[in-house]
Amino acid sequence: MKAEVGHFLLAVGLLLAVLVGIAGYYYRRSRRTSRTSWEQLLGQLAYVDRNCVERIALDAIDESGQRRKDEAAMELEPDEIWQLIGGLKGVEAVERNSLVFIDMAFYLQRWYPQALVTAEELRLNAREIEWQVSRLRSAEKTGKLAISFASYAQNAVVTYYIMTRRLLALYELGDLSMLVDLQKSI
């Protein structure tokens, strides 16, 4: 009986620790974002050719974000994807930008509370991109980057493309004055 109570208290303690950690994460992020200006956020974005991103993404998905299943799907060759995105450096720029997108969603949340949902979706997407890029870095260390690049890079770019659509839609709903700057930057 005492062991069961101990296990229960341990589980409750772990749950509370996780909840405090999550609350702390969002508090720190909102404090950091609240001290950042819109111009600083735009300045943090690395250049990524939006036309190349769109071409890579739409090779795998349709305009609605669903995986394509037609004969023309996934026609880009690995070396084409490499050239279009700029190799590993280009995918790393996509990764950095995905983190800035989260801050941009939190920035808008000051005036538009519904942005929290999109910010969380963007955070999950950014984690997916981080995972894809970490696979590419591991492949580079083992000398298998050429084999792995096409699938991991294309998946990262697809996720990035979807993130850009979500962020633009969020700013269209929330603050039209910043939308024009955002459209020029991503």
C-alpha positions in Angstrom: 0.0 0.0 0.0 2.8 2.5 0.9 4.6 1.7 -2.4 1.4 2.4 -4.4 1.0 5.8 -2.6 4.7 6.5 -3.3 4.4 5.7 -7.0 1.2 7.9 -7.2 3.0 10.8 -5.5 6.0 10.4 -7.8 3.7 10.4 -10.9 1.9 13.5 -9.6 5.2 15.2 -8.9 6.5 14.4 -12.4 3.3 15.7 -14.0 3.6 18.9 -12.0 7.2 19.3 -13.0 6.3 18.9 -16.7 3.5 21.4 -16.4 5.7 23.9 -14.7 8.4 23.4 -17.4 5.8 24.0 -20.2 4.5 27.1 -18.5 8.1 28.3 -18.0 8.9 27.7 -21.7 5.9 29.8 -22.8 6.6 32.5 -20.3 10.2 32.9 -21.4 9.3 32.8 -25.1 6.6 35.5 -24.6 9.0 37.7 -22.5 11.7 37.3 -25.2 9.2 38.0 -28.0 7.7 41.0 -26.2 11.1 42.7 -26.1 11.7 42.1 -29.8 10.4 44.5 -32.4 8.8 43.6 -35.7 11.8 44.9 -37.6 14.2 42.7 -35.5 12.1 39.7 -36.2 12.2 40.4 -39.9 15.9 40.9 -39.7 16.4 37.5 -38.2 15.0 35.8 -41.3 17.7 34.2 -43.5 17.2 34.5 -47.3 15.5 31.5 -48.8 14.3 31.6 -52.4 10.5 31.3 -52.1 10.1 30.2 -55.7 12.5 27.3 -55.1 10.8 26.4 -51.9 7.4 26.4 -53.6 8.8 24.3 -56.5 10.3 21.7 -54.1 7.2 21.6 -51.9 4.6 21.4 -54.8 6.6 18.5 -56.2 5.4 16.5 -53.1 2.2 18.2 -52.1 -0.7 20.0 -53.7 -1.9 23.5 -52.9 -4.0 22.3 -50.0 -1.0 20.6 -48.3 -2.0 17.0 -49.1 0.5 14.5 -50.5 0.3 14.2 -54.2 -0.4 10.8 -55.6 -0.4 11.6 -59.3 2.2 10.4 -61.8 3.9 13.8 -61.8 4.5 13.7 -58.0 8.1 13.5 -56.7 9.7 14.1 -60.0 12.6 16.3 -58.8 15.9 14.5 -58.7 18.1 14.7 -55.6 20.6 17.0 -57.3 17.8 19.3 -58.5 16.6 19.6 -54.9 20.2 20.2 -53.8 20.6 23.0 -56.3 17.2 24.6 -55.7 17.5 24.8 -51.9 21.2 25.5 -51.7 22.4 22.3 -50.2 22.7 21.7 -46.5 23.3 25.4 -45.9 19.9 26.2 -47.5 18.1 23.6 -45.4 19.8 25.0 -42.3 18.4 28.5 -43.3 15.0 26.9 -43.5 15.5 25.5 -40.0 16.5 28.9 -38.6 13.6 30.7 -40.3 11.1 28.1 -38.9 12.2 29.2 -35.4 11.7 32.9 -36.2 8.2 32.0 -37.5 7.3 30.8 -34.0 8.4 34.1 -32.5 6.4 36.0 -35.2 3.3 34.1 -34.2 3.9 34.8 -30.5 4.5 38.5 -31.4 1.1 38.7 -33.1 -0.5 37.1 -30.1 -0.1 40.3 -28.1 -3.0 41.7 -30.1 -4.6 38.6 -31.5 -5.0 35.9 -28.8 -6.1 33.3 -31.4 -2.5 33.3 -32.6 -1.6 30.9 -29.8 -3.0 27.9 -31.6 -1.0 28.7 -34.8 2.1 29.3 -32.7 1.8 25.9 -31.2 1.3 24.3 -34.7 4.4 26.2 -35.9 6.4 25.0 -33.0 5.5 21.4 -33.8 6.4 22.0 -37.4 9.7 23.5 -36.4 10.5 20.5 -34.3 9.9 18.3 -37.4 12.2 20.4 -39.5 14.9 20.2 -36.7 14.6 16.5 -36.8 14.9 16.4 -40.6 18.0 18.6 -40.5 19.5 16.6 -37.7 19.2 13.5 -39.9 21.0 15.4 -42.7 23.8 16.4 -40.4 24.2 12.8 -39.2 24.2 11.6 -42.8 26.9 14.2 -43.6 29.1 12.9 -40.8 28.8 9.3 -42.0 29.3 10.2 -45.7 25.7 9.4 -46.7 24.4 12.9 -47.3 23.9 12.3 -51.0 21.7 9.3 -50.4 19.7 11.0 -47.6 19.4 14.5 -48.9 16.5 14.2 -51.3 13.9 12.8 -48.8 14.9 14.6 -45.7 15.5 18.0 -47.4 12.3 17.8 -49.4 10.3 16.9 -46.3 11.8 19.8 -44.4 11.0 22.2 -47.3 7.4 20.9 -47.5 7.0 21.5 -43.8 8.5 25.0 -44.2 6.2 25.8 -47.1 3.2 24.8 -45.0 4.5 27.0 -42.1 4.8 30.0 -44.4 1.2 29.5 -45.6 0.0 29.3 -42.0 2.0 32.3 -40.9 0.8 34.4 -43.8 -2.8 33.3 -43.1 -2.4 34.2 -39.4 -1.1 37.7 -40.2 -3.9 38.2 -42.8 -6.4 37.6 -40.0 -4.6 39.4 -37.3 -2.6 42.4 -38.6 -2.8 43.5 -42.2 -0.2 46.2 -41.7 2.6 43.7 -41.0 1.4 41.3 -43.7 3.0 43.2 -46.5 6.4 43.2 -44.8 6.0 39.5 -44.1 5.0 38.7 -47.7 8.2 40.4 -48.9 10.4 38.6 -46.4 9.3 35.0 -46.8 
